Amino acid sequence: MLGPITDASGVVFTAHAPPRRIVSLIPSVTETLFALGLGDTIVGVTTF
């Protein structure tokens, strides 16, 4: 079990397993995810 995680709006979430798929909406975060070796888990990106 991972968490609990609190997001910016105060919502608390507890994950029961690590994320298997990631959609990145911020180009700099996409670069960081690839740098962390998570490129295989990225399934979507923005054209922003």
C-alpha positions in Angstrom: 0.0 0.0 0.0 1.3 3.5 -0.9 0.2 6.6 0.8 -1.8 8.3 2.0 -1.1 11.0 -0.6 -2.8 14.4 -0.2 -3.2 16.4 -3.5 -3.1 20.2 -3.8 -6.8 20.5 -3.2 -6.6 18.5 0.1 -8.1 15.3 -1.2 -6.4 12.3 0.4 -5.8 9.2 -1.7 -4.3 5.8 -0.7 -2.9 3.7 -3.5 -2.9 -0.1 -3.1 -0.2 -0.6 -5.8 2.3 1.6 -7.7 0.9 3.3 -10.9 1.2 1.3 -14.0 0.3 4.0 -16.5 1.1 7.7 -16.5 -0.4 10.6 -18.5 1.9 13.6 -18.3 0.4 17.1 -18.9 3.5 19.2 -18.3 6.5 18.8 -20.6 9.1 19.4 -17.9 7.4 16.6 -15.8 7.5 14.3 -18.9 11.3 14.9 -19.2 11.7 14.2 -15.5 9.7 10.9 -15.8 12.0 9.8 -18.6 15.1 10.8 -16.6 13.8 8.6 -13.7 13.5 5.7 -16.1 9.7 5.7 -16.2 9.4 6.2 -20.0 7.8 2.8 -20.5 4.9 3.8 -18.2 4.0 7.0 -20.0 0.9 6.4 -22.2 -0.1 10.0 -23.0 1.4 13.5 -23.2 0.1 16.9 -24.0 1.0 18.9 -27.2 1.4 22.0 -25.1 
